[in-house]
Amino acid sequence: MDLESELEALDREMPRMQSTATDLFALATAWAERHAAILARTPPSMRAEMEARLHRIGIRWGVVSGPRMTAQFPAMGLPRKRIVPRDDEAA
């Protein structure tokens, strides 16, 4: 299995890993084993990139610390801002 397929498989299997883990320690152990196995097969020239990608997956699934960001990207764009005078400014 190539590394890209392993990353995709890990990402797909994370919900199962979370649901079958008996506690947080079991989930952390399962994550660490997969993480180490992928890095062991990673060529040295790709190691930094692979560590970064694994870190992002870990953040997304809550098994490593890091900032999580969610945002909406409206299909039709943001509405124009309206400037409404406050009551004390109205003449």
Secondary structure, DSSP 8 states (H G I E B T S, - for coil): --HHHHHHHHHHHHHHHHHH-SSHHHHHHHHHHHHHHHHHTS-GGGHHHHHHHHHHHHHHHTSS-S--------TT----------TTT--
